[in-house]
Amino acid sequence: MRLVVVSAGLGVPSSTRLLGDRLAAATAARVPADVEVVELRDLAVEIAHTFTNGFPGRALSGAFDAVTGADGLIVVTPVFSASYSGLFKSFFDALGVTDPEALAGKPVLIAATGGTARHSLVLDHALRPLFSHLKAVVVPTGVYAASEDWGAEGLNGRVERAAGELAALTAGPSTTRPPTGRDSFEEVTPFEERLAALRPAG
């Protein structure tokens, strides 16, 4: 399987890139995967030129090909102004202009880093709607890492859970035989009979 990490971290070293690496390692520990990292910091100029020239440069085209050809994506952004970074959004905007169906049906694990836990809602208020709009299949567990989370036990648990969900999606449909017998949701409750039984005799 091909697993691509899209990191919008700006610093060197970057906590955003570190979180992406940890998520990729945890996913690859569950399913064999070739991991490729796309550093948006290195593509900033070409991303900007895409909107003025109308076509991506060579390096950006390679990044688009990697994302489009991936079996699963891990996308990580730092939080700016309570949302994803402009560089992060611009990359996926440019990708959508090039190929509107690039992420359709693709498993995506969303993650973000920030200085305070108060920005953790960025996962559900910004990232999840963005990738749902792009028709991706977003794993249930998003991972947010505030400054105080590094080295804390809770972050490891979230990383492992999200990685397991992404691995399950990229592994394809289960070959396990479905359970036999009727599904409990198929049973119809006879409310009229039960209500009749409650009526006083007379």
Secondary structure, 3 states (H helix, E strand, C coil): CEEEEEECCCCCCCHHHHHHHHHHHHHHCCCCCEEEEEEHHHHHHHHHHHHHHCCCCHHHHHHHHHHHHCCEEEEEEEEECCEECHHHHHHHHHHHHHCCCCCCCCEEEEEEEECCHHHCCHHHHHHHHHHHHCCCEECCCCEEEEHHHCCCHHHHHHHHHHHHHHHHHHCCCCCCCCCCCCCHHHCCCCHHHHHHHHCCCC
